[in-house]
Amino acid sequence: MFEDFFGNAGVAATLEQMIGRDRIPQTILLAGPEGVGKATLARRFAARLLGGGEKIERDDPSLPANAAYIAEREKWPADKRGDDPLLFGSHPDFLTFPPDGPLRQILMQQMRLLRDRAQFMPRSGRYRVFLIDHIDRANEQAANSLLKTLEEPPEHLILIATAENAYDLLPTIRSRSVIFHMAPLERGEMARFVTPRRLDHPEKRIALAAGSPGLAVSLDIDAYEKRRSAMLALLQVAAGRAPFGQWLKYSESIGMSKTEKLEYYLKVLYILLEDLLVLQHGAEEVRNSDIRRDLEAIAPHVSFEWLYAAVKRVDDLVEQLRRNIQKSIALDALILGLREAV
Protein backbone atom coordinates (compact mmCIF):
# COMPACT_ATOMS: atom_id res chain seq x y z
CA MET A 1 0.00 0.00 0.00
CA PHE A 2 1.03 3.63 -0.35
CA GLU A 3 3.34 4.70 2.46
CA ASP A 4 1.79 6.67 5.36
CA PHE A 5 -1.63 6.89 3.73
CA PHE A 6 -4.60 6.48 6.08
CA GLY A 7 -8.03 5.18 5.16
CA ASN A 8 -9.80 4.20 1.93
CA ALA A 9 -7.71 1.06 1.63
CA GLY A 10 -9.88 -0.25 -1.19
CA VAL A 11 -9.25 2.78 -3.39
CA ALA A 12 -5.53 2.72 -2.60
CA ALA A 13 -5.32 -1.01 -3.35
CA THR A 14 -7.07 -0.57 -6.70
CA LEU A 15 -4.65 2.16 -7.73
CA GLU A 16 -1.75 -0.08 -6.68
CA GLN A 17 -3.14 -2.87 -8.85
CA MET A 18 -3.46 -0.52 -11.81
CA ILE A 19 0.23 0.27 -11.55
CA GLY A 20 1.17 -3.38 -11.08
CA ARG A 21 -0.84 -4.48 -14.12
CA ASP A 22 0.19 -1.45 -16.17
CA ARG A 23 -3.44 -0.64 -16.89
CA ILE A 24 -3.75 2.98 -15.88
CA PRO A 25 -6.65 5.14 -17.10
CA GLN A 26 -5.62 8.49 -18.52
CA THR A 27 -8.12 10.45 -16.41
CA ILE A 28 -8.76 9.61 -12.75
CA LEU A 29 -11.24 11.51 -10.58
CA LEU A 30 -10.93 11.20 -6.78
CA ALA A 31 -14.15 12.40 -5.14
CA GLY A 32 -14.85 12.77 -1.43
CA PRO A 33 -15.11 15.16 1.53
CA GLU A 34 -12.57 17.90 2.12
CA GLY A 35 -9.47 16.64 3.92
CA VAL A 36 -10.12 12.93 3.36
CA GLY A 37 -6.81 12.56 1.48
CA LYS A 38 -7.66 12.89 -2.21
CA ALA A 39 -4.70 15.07 -3.22
CA THR A 40 -2.39 13.18 -0.86
CA LEU A 41 -3.31 9.88 -2.53
CA ALA A 42 -2.82 11.45 -5.95
CA ARG A 43 0.71 12.52 -5.01
CA ARG A 44 1.55 9.09 -3.54
CA PHE A 45 0.20 7.45 -6.72
CA ALA A 46 2.36 9.72 -8.87
CA ALA A 47 5.42 9.06 -6.70
CA ARG A 48 4.99 5.30 -7.12
CA LEU A 49 4.63 5.77 -10.87
CA LEU A 50 7.37 8.37 -11.47
CA GLY A 51 9.75 8.16 -8.53
CA GLY A 52 11.06 11.30 -6.82
CA GLY A 53 8.37 11.34 -4.13
CA GLU A 54 10.21 13.94 -2.06
CA LYS A 55 9.99 16.38 -4.98
CA ILE A 56 6.31 15.65 -5.59
CA GLU A 57 5.45 16.25 -1.93
CA ARG A 58 6.86 19.78 -2.23
CA ASP A 59 3.88 20.60 -4.44
CA ASP A 60 1.39 20.23 -1.57
CA PRO A 61 -0.47 23.60 -1.54
CA SER A 62 -1.01 23.33 2.22
CA LEU A 63 2.73 23.50 2.99
CA PRO A 64 3.49 26.85 4.68
CA ALA A 65 5.64 28.25 1.85
CA ASN A 66 3.10 27.27 -0.82
CA ALA A 67 0.15 28.51 1.24
CA ALA A 68 1.89 31.84 1.76
CA TYR A 69 2.56 32.13 -1.97
CA ILE A 70 -1.08 31.39 -2.81
CA ALA A 71 -2.24 33.95 -0.25
CA GLU A 72 0.10 36.57 -1.70
CA ARG A 73 -1.29 35.95 -5.19
CA GLU A 74 -4.77 36.86 -3.94
CA LYS A 75 -3.55 40.46 -3.72
CA TRP A 76 -2.49 40.50 -7.37
CA PRO A 77 -4.77 42.07 -9.98
CA ALA A 78 -6.60 39.57 -12.18
CA ASP A 79 -4.63 40.45 -15.30
CA LYS A 80 -1.32 39.77 -13.53
CA ARG A 81 -2.55 36.36 -12.35
CA GLY A 82 -3.79 35.67 -15.88
CA ASP A 83 -0.35 36.38 -17.30
CA ASP A 84 1.26 34.03 -14.76
CA PRO A 85 -1.11 31.07 -14.19
CA LEU A 86 -0.64 29.21 -10.91
CA LEU A 87 1.01 25.80 -10.90
CA PHE A 88 3.57 23.90 -8.84
CA GLY A 89 6.18 21.76 -10.56
CA SER A 90 9.08 20.55 -8.42
CA HIS A 91 9.23 17.23 -10.29
CA PRO A 92 9.84 17.50 -14.05
CA ASP A 93 7.03 15.06 -14.86
CA PHE A 94 4.49 16.08 -12.20
CA LEU A 95 2.51 19.33 -12.16
CA THR A 96 -0.13 20.56 -9.70
CA PHE A 97 -2.83 23.09 -10.64
CA PRO A 98 -4.57 24.34 -7.46
CA PRO A 99 -7.33 26.98 -7.15
CA ASP A 100 -6.08 30.54 -7.59
CA GLY A 101 -7.12 34.07 -6.69
CA PRO A 102 -9.33 35.48 -3.91
CA LEU A 103 -12.31 33.39 -5.11
CA ARG A 104 -10.20 30.19 -5.12
CA GLN A 105 -11.06 29.05 -8.64
CA ILE A 106 -9.45 26.89 -11.30
CA LEU A 107 -9.05 29.41 -14.11
CA MET A 108 -9.08 29.17 -17.88
CA GLN A 109 -5.47 30.38 -18.08
CA GLN A 110 -4.39 27.43 -15.92
CA MET A 111 -6.20 24.93 -18.15
CA ARG A 112 -4.67 26.49 -21.26
CA LEU A 113 -1.26 26.14 -19.65
CA LEU A 114 -2.10 22.52 -18.78
CA ARG A 115 -2.99 21.82 -22.41
CA ASP A 116 0.27 23.36 -23.61
CA ARG A 117 2.41 21.50 -21.06
CA ALA A 118 0.63 18.21 -21.80
CA GLN A 119 2.32 18.05 -25.21
CA PHE A 120 5.80 17.81 -23.67
CA MET A 121 7.24 14.29 -23.53
CA PRO A 122 8.32 12.84 -20.15
CA ARG A 123 11.79 13.77 -18.96
CA SER A 124 12.29 10.13 -17.99
CA GLY A 125 10.05 7.09 -17.97
CA ARG A 126 6.74 6.68 -19.79
CA TYR A 127 4.39 9.10 -18.07
CA ARG A 128 3.70 12.64 -17.03
CA VAL A 129 1.12 13.12 -14.24
CA PHE A 130 -0.91 16.31 -13.80
CA LEU A 131 -3.01 16.96 -10.69
CA ILE A 132 -5.94 19.39 -10.81
CA ASP A 133 -6.84 19.93 -7.17
CA HIS A 134 -10.49 20.96 -6.65
CA ILE A 135 -11.60 20.64 -10.25
CA ASP A 136 -15.10 21.37 -8.92
CA ARG A 137 -13.91 24.98 -8.55
CA ALA A 138 -13.29 25.35 -12.26
CA ASN A 139 -15.27 28.16 -13.87
CA GLU A 140 -17.19 27.45 -17.06
CA GLN A 141 -14.41 28.60 -19.40
CA ALA A 142 -11.82 26.50 -17.54
CA ALA A 143 -14.01 23.40 -17.62
CA ASN A 144 -14.58 23.74 -21.35
CA SER A 145 -10.86 24.29 -21.96
CA LEU A 146 -10.06 21.14 -19.97
CA LEU A 147 -12.48 19.14 -22.10
CA LYS A 148 -10.33 19.77 -25.16
CA THR A 149 -7.45 18.00 -23.41
CA LEU A 150 -9.63 15.15 -22.16
CA GLU A 151 -11.02 14.46 -25.62
CA GLU A 152 -7.61 13.68 -27.13
CA PRO A 153 -5.00 13.35 -24.36
CA PRO A 154 -1.41 12.52 -25.32
CA GLU A 155 -0.56 8.89 -24.66
CA HIS A 156 1.99 9.79 -21.99
CA LEU A 157 -0.39 11.98 -19.93
CA ILE A 158 -2.20 10.80 -16.80
CA LEU A 159 -4.56 13.42 -15.42
CA ILE A 160 -5.76 13.15 -11.81
CA ALA A 161 -8.49 15.50 -10.58
CA THR A 162 -10.03 15.90 -7.13
CA ALA A 163 -13.51 17.11 -6.22
CA GLU A 164 -15.73 17.01 -3.17
CA ASN A 165 -18.75 16.03 -5.27
CA ALA A 166 -18.29 14.43 -8.68
CA TYR A 167 -21.77 15.55 -9.67
CA ASP A 168 -20.78 19.20 -9.46
CA LEU A 169 -18.75 18.59 -12.63
CA LEU A 170 -19.87 18.65 -16.24
CA PRO A 171 -21.27 15.26 -17.32
CA THR A 172 -18.76 15.25 -20.17
CA ILE A 173 -15.88 15.46 -17.68
CA ARG A 174 -17.33 12.65 -15.55
CA SER A 175 -17.88 10.44 -18.57
CA ARG A 176 -14.21 10.69 -19.53
CA SER A 177 -12.97 9.86 -16.02
CA VAL A 178 -12.58 6.74 -13.93
CA ILE A 179 -14.17 7.86 -10.67
CA PHE A 180 -13.14 6.72 -7.19
CA HIS A 181 -15.34 7.76 -4.27
CA MET A 182 -13.35 8.22 -1.06
CA ALA A 183 -15.27 7.87 2.21
CA PRO A 184 -14.62 9.49 5.60
CA LEU A 185 -12.46 7.46 7.95
CA GLU A 186 -14.03 5.56 10.84
CA ARG A 187 -13.44 6.88 14.34
CA GLY A 188 -10.87 4.19 15.16
CA GLU A 189 -8.86 5.06 12.05
CA MET A 190 -9.02 8.75 12.97
CA ALA A 191 -7.74 7.99 16.47
CA ARG A 192 -4.81 6.01 15.05
CA PHE A 193 -4.03 8.96 12.77
CA VAL A 194 -4.38 11.76 15.34
CA THR A 195 -2.88 10.20 18.50
CA PRO A 196 0.76 9.78 17.33
CA ARG A 197 0.82 13.41 16.16
CA ARG A 198 0.25 14.73 19.71
CA LEU A 199 -2.13 17.45 18.56
CA ASP A 200 -3.95 19.62 21.07
CA HIS A 201 -7.63 18.81 21.75
CA PRO A 202 -7.42 15.43 19.98
CA GLU A 203 -11.00 14.34 20.78
CA LYS A 204 -12.44 17.65 19.60
CA ARG A 205 -10.39 17.46 16.42
CA ILE A 206 -11.63 13.93 15.71
CA ALA A 207 -15.26 14.96 16.23
CA LEU A 208 -15.09 18.13 14.16
CA ALA A 209 -13.10 16.53 11.33
CA ALA A 210 -15.85 13.93 10.77
CA GLY A 211 -13.49 11.36 9.29
CA SER A 212 -11.19 13.73 7.37
CA PRO A 213 -7.59 13.43 8.62
CA GLY A 214 -6.49 16.52 6.72
CA LEU A 215 -9.04 18.62 8.59
CA ALA A 216 -8.05 17.10 11.92
CA VAL A 217 -4.45 18.23 11.41
CA SER A 218 -5.11 21.65 9.89
CA LEU A 219 -8.00 22.78 12.12
CA ASP A 220 -7.29 25.99 14.04
CA ILE A 221 -9.41 25.38 17.14
CA ASP A 222 -9.36 29.01 18.34
CA ALA A 223 -10.37 30.38 14.94
CA TYR A 224 -13.05 27.71 14.57
CA GLU A 225 -14.60 28.53 17.96
CA LYS A 226 -14.62 32.25 17.16
CA ARG A 227 -16.47 31.61 13.90
CA ARG A 228 -18.76 29.13 15.62
CA SER A 229 -19.83 31.72 18.18
CA ALA A 230 -20.89 34.00 15.33
CA MET A 231 -22.75 31.25 13.47
CA LEU A 232 -24.45 30.01 16.64
CA ALA A 233 -25.72 33.55 17.24
CA LEU A 234 -26.90 33.65 13.63
CA LEU A 235 -28.92 30.46 14.13
CA GLN A 236 -30.38 31.65 17.44
CA VAL A 237 -31.61 34.84 15.79
CA ALA A 238 -32.72 33.10 12.58
CA ALA A 239 -34.75 30.57 14.61
CA GLY A 240 -36.46 33.37 16.53
CA ARG A 241 -34.77 32.47 19.82
CA ALA A 242 -32.89 35.78 20.17
CA PRO A 243 -33.42 39.39 19.05
CA PHE A 244 -31.75 40.63 15.89
CA GLY A 245 -29.59 42.99 17.97
CA GLN A 246 -27.68 39.99 19.33
CA TRP A 247 -26.36 39.38 15.82
CA LEU A 248 -25.27 42.94 15.03
CA LYS A 249 -21.95 42.84 16.90
CA TYR A 250 -20.94 39.75 14.94
CA SER A 251 -22.16 41.22 11.66
CA GLU A 252 -20.03 44.34 12.11
CA SER A 253 -16.95 42.34 13.08
CA ILE A 254 -17.27 39.98 10.10
CA GLY A 255 -17.87 42.85 7.69
CA MET A 256 -14.82 44.80 8.89
CA SER A 257 -12.39 41.89 8.77
CA LYS A 258 -10.29 41.71 5.60
CA THR A 259 -8.77 38.31 6.39
CA GLU A 260 -11.88 36.37 7.41
CA LYS A 261 -13.60 35.03 4.31
CA LEU A 262 -17.31 34.27 4.18
CA GLU A 263 -16.41 30.76 3.05
CA TYR A 264 -14.89 30.02 6.47
CA TYR A 265 -18.12 30.95 8.27
CA LEU A 266 -20.33 28.99 5.89
CA LYS A 267 -18.34 25.81 6.49
CA VAL A 268 -18.95 26.18 10.23
CA LEU A 269 -22.62 26.93 9.62
CA TYR A 270 -23.01 23.68 7.65
CA ILE A 271 -21.63 21.74 10.63
CA LEU A 272 -24.03 23.42 13.07
CA LEU A 273 -27.00 22.73 10.80
CA GLU A 274 -25.91 19.09 10.60
CA ASP A 275 -25.81 18.92 14.40
CA LEU A 276 -29.32 20.37 14.65
CA LEU A 277 -30.60 17.71 12.26
CA VAL A 278 -28.83 14.98 14.26
CA LEU A 279 -30.41 16.24 17.51
CA GLN A 280 -33.87 16.24 15.95
CA HIS A 281 -33.45 12.55 15.21
CA GLY A 282 -32.37 11.71 18.76
CA ALA A 283 -28.76 10.79 18.05
CA GLU A 284 -26.34 10.70 20.96
CA GLU A 285 -23.29 12.25 19.31
CA VAL A 286 -22.91 15.65 17.69
CA ARG A 287 -19.74 17.17 16.31
CA ASN A 288 -20.00 20.25 18.55
CA SER A 289 -20.57 18.40 21.81
CA ASP A 290 -19.30 21.27 23.99
CA ILE A 291 -22.20 23.50 22.90
CA ARG A 292 -24.79 20.73 22.82
CA ARG A 293 -27.11 22.57 25.25
CA ASP A 294 -27.15 25.66 23.04
CA LEU A 295 -28.03 23.53 20.04
CA GLU A 296 -30.69 21.60 22.00
CA ALA A 297 -32.33 24.93 22.82
CA ILE A 298 -32.72 25.65 19.09
CA ALA A 299 -33.58 22.20 17.71
CA PRO A 300 -37.21 21.93 18.98
CA HIS A 301 -38.10 25.30 17.46
CA VAL A 302 -37.14 24.54 13.86
CA SER A 303 -38.56 21.94 11.53
CA PHE A 304 -36.89 19.64 9.05
CA GLU A 305 -38.28 21.90 6.30
CA TRP A 306 -36.62 24.90 7.96
CA LEU A 307 -33.28 23.09 8.11
CA TYR A 308 -33.64 22.07 4.48
CA ALA A 309 -34.37 25.68 3.52
CA ALA A 310 -31.38 26.85 5.57
CA VAL A 311 -29.01 24.43 3.81
CA LYS A 312 -30.41 25.47 0.44
CA ARG A 313 -29.85 29.14 1.23
CA VAL A 314 -26.29 28.44 2.37
CA ASP A 315 -25.72 26.48 -0.85
CA ASP A 316 -26.87 29.56 -2.77
CA LEU A 317 -24.40 31.72 -0.83
CA VAL A 318 -21.57 29.32 -1.67
CA GLU A 319 -22.43 29.74 -5.35
CA GLN A 320 -22.47 33.52 -4.94
CA LEU A 321 -18.99 33.53 -3.37
CA ARG A 322 -17.59 33.58 -6.89
CA ARG A 323 -19.25 36.96 -7.39
CA ASN A 324 -17.47 38.48 -4.40
CA ILE A 325 -20.59 39.35 -2.38
CA GLN A 326 -20.55 41.46 0.80
CA LYS A 327 -20.16 39.15 3.79
CA SER A 328 -22.24 40.91 6.43
CA ILE A 329 -25.05 41.84 4.03
CA ALA A 330 -25.28 38.25 2.76
CA LEU A 331 -25.51 36.86 6.31
CA ASP A 332 -28.04 39.53 7.37
CA ALA A 333 -30.22 38.55 4.42
CA LEU A 334 -29.86 34.87 5.34
CA ILE A 335 -31.12 35.55 8.86
CA LEU A 336 -34.10 37.59 7.71
CA GLY A 337 -35.13 34.96 5.19
CA LEU A 338 -34.95 32.17 7.76
CA ARG A 339 -36.82 34.17 10.44
CA GLU A 340 -39.71 34.46 8.02
CA ALA A 341 -39.66 30.69 7.53
CA VAL A 342 -39.83 29.79 11.26
C-alpha positions as CSV (number, residue, x, y, z in Angstrom):
1,M,0.0,0.0,0.0
2,F,1.0,3.6,-0.3
3,E,3.3,4.7,2.5
4,D,1.8,6.7,5.4
5,F,-1.6,6.9,3.7
6,F,-4.6,6.5,6.1
7,G,-8.0,5.2,5.2
8,N,-9.8,4.2,1.9
9,A,-7.7,1.1,1.6
10,G,-9.9,-0.2,-1.2
11,V,-9.2,2.8,-3.4
12,A,-5.5,2.7,-2.6
13,A,-5.3,-1.0,-3.4
14,T,-7.1,-0.6,-6.7
15,L,-4.7,2.2,-7.7
16,E,-1.8,-0.1,-6.7
17,Q,-3.1,-2.9,-8.9
18,M,-3.5,-0.5,-11.8
19,I,0.2,0.3,-11.6
20,G,1.2,-3.4,-11.1
21,R,-0.8,-4.5,-14.1
22,D,0.2,-1.4,-16.2
23,R,-3.4,-0.6,-16.9
24,I,-3.7,3.0,-15.9
25,P,-6.6,5.1,-17.1
26,Q,-5.6,8.5,-18.5
27,T,-8.1,10.4,-16.4
28,I,-8.8,9.6,-12.8
29,L,-11.2,11.5,-10.6
30,L,-10.9,11.2,-6.8
31,A,-14.2,12.4,-5.1
32,G,-14.9,12.8,-1.4
33,P,-15.1,15.2,1.5
34,E,-12.6,17.9,2.1
35,G,-9.5,16.6,3.9
36,V,-10.1,12.9,3.4
37,G,-6.8,12.6,1.5
38,K,-7.7,12.9,-2.2
39,A,-4.7,15.1,-3.2
40,T,-2.4,13.2,-0.9
41,L,-3.3,9.9,-2.5
42,A,-2.8,11.5,-5.9
43,R,0.7,12.5,-5.0
44,R,1.5,9.1,-3.5
45,F,0.2,7.4,-6.7
46,A,2.4,9.7,-8.9
47,A,5.4,9.1,-6.7
48,R,5.0,5.3,-7.1
49,L,4.6,5.8,-10.9
50,L,7.4,8.4,-11.5
51,G,9.8,8.2,-8.5
52,G,11.1,11.3,-6.8
53,G,8.4,11.3,-4.1
54,E,10.2,13.9,-2.1
55,K,10.0,16.4,-5.0
56,I,6.3,15.7,-5.6
57,E,5.5,16.2,-1.9
58,R,6.9,19.8,-2.2
59,D,3.9,20.6,-4.4
60,D,1.4,20.2,-1.6
61,P,-0.5,23.6,-1.5
62,S,-1.0,23.3,2.2
63,L,2.7,23.5,3.0
64,P,3.5,26.8,4.7
65,A,5.6,28.2,1.8
66,N,3.1,27.3,-0.8
67,A,0.2,28.5,1.2
68,A,1.9,31.8,1.8
69,Y,2.6,32.1,-2.0
70,I,-1.1,31.4,-2.8
71,A,-2.2,34.0,-0.2
72,E,0.1,36.6,-1.7
73,R,-1.3,36.0,-5.2
74,E,-4.8,36.9,-3.9
75,K,-3.6,40.5,-3.7
76,W,-2.5,40.5,-7.4
77,P,-4.8,42.1,-10.0
78,A,-6.6,39.6,-12.2
79,D,-4.6,40.5,-15.3
80,K,-1.3,39.8,-13.5
81,R,-2.6,36.4,-12.3
82,G,-3.8,35.7,-15.9
83,D,-0.4,36.4,-17.3
84,D,1.3,34.0,-14.8
85,P,-1.1,31.1,-14.2
86,L,-0.6,29.2,-10.9
87,L,1.0,25.8,-10.9
88,F,3.6,23.9,-8.8
89,G,6.2,21.8,-10.6
90,S,9.1,20.6,-8.4
91,H,9.2,17.2,-10.3
92,P,9.8,17.5,-14.1
93,D,7.0,15.1,-14.9
94,F,4.5,16.1,-12.2
95,L,2.5,19.3,-12.2
96,T,-0.1,20.6,-9.7
97,F,-2.8,23.1,-10.6
98,P,-4.6,24.3,-7.5
99,P,-7.3,27.0,-7.2
100,D,-6.1,30.5,-7.6
101,G,-7.1,34.1,-6.7
102,P,-9.3,35.5,-3.9
103,L,-12.3,33.4,-5.1
104,R,-10.2,30.2,-5.1
105,Q,-11.1,29.1,-8.6
106,I,-9.5,26.9,-11.3
107,L,-9.0,29.4,-14.1
108,M,-9.1,29.2,-17.9
109,Q,-5.5,30.4,-18.1
110,Q,-4.4,27.4,-15.9
111,M,-6.2,24.9,-18.1
112,R,-4.7,26.5,-21.3
113,L,-1.3,26.1,-19.6
114,L,-2.1,22.5,-18.8
115,R,-3.0,21.8,-22.4
116,D,0.3,23.4,-23.6
117,R,2.4,21.5,-21.1
118,A,0.6,18.2,-21.8
119,Q,2.3,18.0,-25.2
120,F,5.8,17.8,-23.7
121,M,7.2,14.3,-23.5
122,P,8.3,12.8,-20.1
123,R,11.8,13.8,-19.0
124,S,12.3,10.1,-18.0
125,G,10.1,7.1,-18.0
126,R,6.7,6.7,-19.8
127,Y,4.4,9.1,-18.1
128,R,3.7,12.6,-17.0
129,V,1.1,13.1,-14.2
130,F,-0.9,16.3,-13.8
131,L,-3.0,17.0,-10.7
132,I,-5.9,19.4,-10.8
133,D,-6.8,19.9,-7.2
134,H,-10.5,21.0,-6.6
135,I,-11.6,20.6,-10.3
136,D,-15.1,21.4,-8.9
137,R,-13.9,25.0,-8.6
138,A,-13.3,25.3,-12.3
139,N,-15.3,28.2,-13.9
140,E,-17.2,27.5,-17.1
141,Q,-14.4,28.6,-19.4
142,A,-11.8,26.5,-17.5
143,A,-14.0,23.4,-17.6
144,N,-14.6,23.7,-21.4
145,S,-10.9,24.3,-22.0
146,L,-10.1,21.1,-20.0
147,L,-12.5,19.1,-22.1
148,K,-10.3,19.8,-25.2
149,T,-7.4,18.0,-23.4
150,L,-9.6,15.1,-22.2
151,E,-11.0,14.5,-25.6
152,E,-7.6,13.7,-27.1
153,P,-5.0,13.3,-24.4
154,P,-1.4,12.5,-25.3
155,E,-0.6,8.9,-24.7
156,H,2.0,9.8,-22.0
157,L,-0.4,12.0,-19.9
158,I,-2.2,10.8,-16.8
159,L,-4.6,13.4,-15.4
160,I,-5.8,13.2,-11.8
161,A,-8.5,15.5,-10.6
162,T,-10.0,15.9,-7.1
163,A,-13.5,17.1,-6.2
164,E,-15.7,17.0,-3.2
165,N,-18.8,16.0,-5.3
166,A,-18.3,14.4,-8.7
167,Y,-21.8,15.5,-9.7
168,D,-20.8,19.2,-9.5
169,L,-18.7,18.6,-12.6
170,L,-19.9,18.7,-16.2
171,P,-21.3,15.3,-17.3
172,T,-18.8,15.3,-20.2
173,I,-15.9,15.5,-17.7
174,R,-17.3,12.7,-15.5
175,S,-17.9,10.4,-18.6
176,R,-14.2,10.7,-19.5
177,S,-13.0,9.9,-16.0
178,V,-12.6,6.7,-13.9
179,I,-14.2,7.9,-10.7
180,F,-13.1,6.7,-7.2
181,H,-15.3,7.8,-4.3
182,M,-13.4,8.2,-1.1
183,A,-15.3,7.9,2.2
184,P,-14.6,9.5,5.6
185,L,-12.5,7.5,8.0
186,E,-14.0,5.6,10.8
187,R,-13.4,6.9,14.3
188,G,-10.9,4.2,15.2
189,E,-8.9,5.1,12.1
190,M,-9.0,8.7,13.0
191,A,-7.7,8.0,16.5
192,R,-4.8,6.0,15.0
193,F,-4.0,9.0,12.8
194,V,-4.4,11.8,15.3
195,T,-2.9,10.2,18.5
196,P,0.8,9.8,17.3
197,R,0.8,13.4,16.2
198,R,0.3,14.7,19.7
199,L,-2.1,17.4,18.6
200,D,-3.9,19.6,21.1
201,H,-7.6,18.8,21.7
202,P,-7.4,15.4,20.0
203,E,-11.0,14.3,20.8
204,K,-12.4,17.6,19.6
205,R,-10.4,17.5,16.4
206,I,-11.6,13.9,15.7
207,A,-15.3,15.0,16.2
208,L,-15.1,18.1,14.2
209,A,-13.1,16.5,11.3
210,A,-15.8,13.9,10.8
211,G,-13.5,11.4,9.3
212,S,-11.2,13.7,7.4
213,P,-7.6,13.4,8.6
214,G,-6.5,16.5,6.7
215,L,-9.0,18.6,8.6
216,A,-8.0,17.1,11.9
217,V,-4.5,18.2,11.4
218,S,-5.1,21.7,9.9
219,L,-8.0,22.8,12.1
220,D,-7.3,26.0,14.0
221,I,-9.4,25.4,17.1
222,D,-9.4,29.0,18.3
223,A,-10.4,30.4,14.9
224,Y,-13.1,27.7,14.6
225,E,-14.6,28.5,18.0
226,K,-14.6,32.2,17.2
227,R,-16.5,31.6,13.9
228,R,-18.8,29.1,15.6
229,S,-19.8,31.7,18.2
230,A,-20.9,34.0,15.3
231,M,-22.8,31.2,13.5
232,L,-24.5,30.0,16.6
233,A,-25.7,33.5,17.2
234,L,-26.9,33.6,13.6
235,L,-28.9,30.5,14.1
236,Q,-30.4,31.6,17.4
237,V,-31.6,34.8,15.8
238,A,-32.7,33.1,12.6
239,A,-34.7,30.6,14.6
240,G,-36.5,33.4,16.5
241,R,-34.8,32.5,19.8
242,A,-32.9,35.8,20.2
243,P,-33.4,39.4,19.1
244,F,-31.7,40.6,15.9
245,G,-29.6,43.0,18.0
246,Q,-27.7,40.0,19.3
247,W,-26.4,39.4,15.8
248,L,-25.3,42.9,15.0
249,K,-21.9,42.8,16.9
250,Y,-20.9,39.8,14.9
251,S,-22.2,41.2,11.7
252,E,-20.0,44.3,12.1
253,S,-16.9,42.3,13.1
254,I,-17.3,40.0,10.1
255,G,-17.9,42.9,7.7
256,M,-14.8,44.8,8.9
257,S,-12.4,41.9,8.8
258,K,-10.3,41.7,5.6
259,T,-8.8,38.3,6.4
260,E,-11.9,36.4,7.4
261,K,-13.6,35.0,4.3
262,L,-17.3,34.3,4.2
263,E,-16.4,30.8,3.0
264,Y,-14.9,30.0,6.5
265,Y,-18.1,30.9,8.3
266,L,-20.3,29.0,5.9
267,K,-18.3,25.8,6.5
268,V,-18.9,26.2,10.2
269,L,-22.6,26.9,9.6
270,Y,-23.0,23.7,7.7
271,I,-21.6,21.7,10.6
272,L,-24.0,23.4,13.1
273,L,-27.0,22.7,10.8
274,E,-25.9,19.1,10.6
275,D,-25.8,18.9,14.4
276,L,-29.3,20.4,14.6
277,L,-30.6,17.7,12.3
278,V,-28.8,15.0,14.3
279,L,-30.4,16.2,17.5
280,Q,-33.9,16.2,15.9
281,H,-33.4,12.5,15.2
282,G,-32.4,11.7,18.8
283,A,-28.8,10.8,18.1
284,E,-26.3,10.7,21.0
285,E,-23.3,12.2,19.3
286,V,-22.9,15.7,17.7
287,R,-19.7,17.2,16.3
288,N,-20.0,20.3,18.5
289,S,-20.6,18.4,21.8
290,D,-19.3,21.3,24.0
291,I,-22.2,23.5,22.9
292,R,-24.8,20.7,22.8
293,R,-27.1,22.6,25.2
294,D,-27.1,25.7,23.0
295,L,-28.0,23.5,20.0
296,E,-30.7,21.6,22.0
297,A,-32.3,24.9,22.8
298,I,-32.7,25.6,19.1
299,A,-33.6,22.2,17.7
300,P,-37.2,21.9,19.0
301,H,-38.1,25.3,17.5
302,V,-37.1,24.5,13.9
303,S,-38.6,21.9,11.5
304,F,-36.9,19.6,9.0
305,E,-38.3,21.9,6.3
306,W,-36.6,24.9,8.0
307,L,-33.3,23.1,8.1
308,Y,-33.6,22.1,4.5
309,A,-34.4,25.7,3.5
310,A,-31.4,26.8,5.6
311,V,-29.0,24.4,3.8
312,K,-30.4,25.5,0.4
313,R,-29.8,29.1,1.2
314,V,-26.3,28.4,2.4
315,D,-25.7,26.5,-0.9
316,D,-26.9,29.6,-2.8
317,L,-24.4,31.7,-0.8
318,V,-21.6,29.3,-1.7
319,E,-22.4,29.7,-5.4
320,Q,-22.5,33.5,-4.9
321,L,-19.0,33.5,-3.4
322,R,-17.6,33.6,-6.9
323,R,-19.3,37.0,-7.4
324,N,-17.5,38.5,-4.4
325,I,-20.6,39.3,-2.4
326,Q,-20.5,41.5,0.8
327,K,-20.2,39.1,3.8
328,S,-22.2,40.9,6.4
329,I,-25.1,41.8,4.0
330,A,-25.3,38.3,2.8
331,L,-25.5,36.9,6.3
332,D,-28.0,39.5,7.4
333,A,-30.2,38.6,4.4
334,L,-29.9,34.9,5.3
335,I,-31.1,35.5,8.9
336,L,-34.1,37.6,7.7
337,G,-35.1,35.0,5.2
338,L,-35.0,32.2,7.8
339,R,-36.8,34.2,10.4
340,E,-39.7,34.5,8.0
341,A,-39.7,30.7,7.5
342,V,-39.8,29.8,11.3
